[in-house]
Amino acid sequence: MTYVVLYIAAVVFIWWVYRVGWQEALKKMLSVLIPSALIILFNVKAGRLLFRSPVVGIISILPTAIFIYRGSLPLVTGLNSWIDRKVNEFVNFQETVDAEVISKEDA
């Protein structure tokens, strides 16, 4: 079952890269994966304390997820701006040749 989910995720990611380009797809994936990983990591580490009582666990899941998501926004924004800077630096260093196009009727 895990392989099916990973296969579907890979197909969706390839389609998303085809649709919007690799830069935007990478930025969107980072903006989803970083907060998700931090929320999962926090819940694994704090799970013994938070989930000892089911009521405390249920009440604390949403606020901690929102807090971690808001706290990870500067990291995500920094990574996205770094990706944009690297791509813009690469584009500016490429040698380009400007050429005028003349149609056959005008020649």
Buried (B, 14 or more C-beta within 10 A) or exposed (E): EEEEEEEEEEEEBEEBBEEEEEBBBBBBEBBEEBBBEBBEEBBEEEEEEBBEEEEEBEEBBEEBBEEBBEEBEEBBEEBBEEBEEEEEEEEEEEEEEEEEEEEEEEE
